[in-house]
């Protein structure tokens, strides 16, 4: 039954099968299946030649193509041809540049005249802004009492206090708010100078120099933040907003948190202490340490305040002076001993800076020990030479003094007391206890 069904299916399939197309390659079948399809395919290897060529390009396209070809030829000719106009063009550029420079110089001179005229007005505006702060007003009073003047100068990058001439220089081309904040910083620097807290950190031992440099920078930052806070209370919110949008935002938050909780922290120093601690906990220490350590490596004077103990005592006094304010309590006096001992304030966190600091300490201790040894050796040599010189000078000046002591020996018994004078005078007395023998004759073998 099954065989009959299969034969029927095969016969039906053969009858319904359409023409199939396959291929061969050099009369061989390179693949398993070479079936292509069920429709005959015919290929004609003939080239179709369009005699008129009107179907390929339109006249508009040909004209545009011709224009592009012509433009390309001109560009090629321009590249290959020598540039005979370069010298004339360069001279024209120089002339134009000179004319522009004359205009620029005229504008600079005019701007300088205007800056000179407006400098005093800008300084007056800055003072008027800072006078709203009680702390800044106190700084101004101290500066005026000591004859400090404020000037605009392009010789500084931002602001600088020149303690020798008693002048605070401000860069003129800045926003008035930035100028006010920088002036507040330099006024605090002048306050440090008058309080004896603006000592050069290089005068201290290496470890204390790191702490002094950090503390001086942190103190000026505290002064800026407190003045900005007082200006905010007076309605000048632009200054405080400028600090909140600056890298000092973390310090402003620490100050504002203490001031919001209790307004008395402004005068008792707690708000300033919070900012001081936040400054040391930040990454600002790494930056300042690199600067001071580079200054130590480049310092050739090597002037240090005594030994380690003296440097420690001076550092304590300087910390107390840094905490002084024109009004209110000293915000550092209660924490001086903690600051000088706690690793948070003293430790150098950057590894490279710590290595350089160790090298500086080792070099200074080695040179100090070398100088002490050299001083001791020079002192001992000087004493010996001084004694020899004195002895030689006595021998040269007094010929009657013998070059060696005379030792007298006795044959039997020492002389009696009443005969000592005779024995000393060289008289031979029969009643003496013994004869005197001169060691000089004995040493020559005469006896």
Buried (B, 14 or more C-beta within 10 A) or exposed (E): EEEEEEEEEEEEEEEEEEEEEEEEEEEEEEEEEEEEEEEEEEEEEEEEEEEEEEEEEEEEEEEEEEEEEEEEEEEEEEEEEEEEEEEEEEEEEEEEEEEEEEEEEEEEEEEEEEBEEBBEEBBEBBBEBBEBBBBBBBBBEBBEEEEBEBBBBEEBEBBBBBEEEBBBBBBBEBEEBBBBBBBBBBBBBBBBBBBEBBBEBBBBBBBBBBBBBBBBBBBBBBBBBBBBBBBBBBEBEBBBBBBBEEEBEEBBBBBBEBBEEEEEBBBBBBBBBBBBBBBBEBEBBEEBBBEBBEBBEEEEEEEBBEEBEEBBEBBBEBBBBBBBBEEBBBBBBEBBEEBBEEEEBBBBEBEEBBEBBEBBBEBBEEEEEEEEEEEEEEEEEEEEEEEEEEEEEEEEEEEEEEEEEEEEEBEEEEBEEEBEEBBEEEEEEEEBBBEBBBBEEEEEEEE
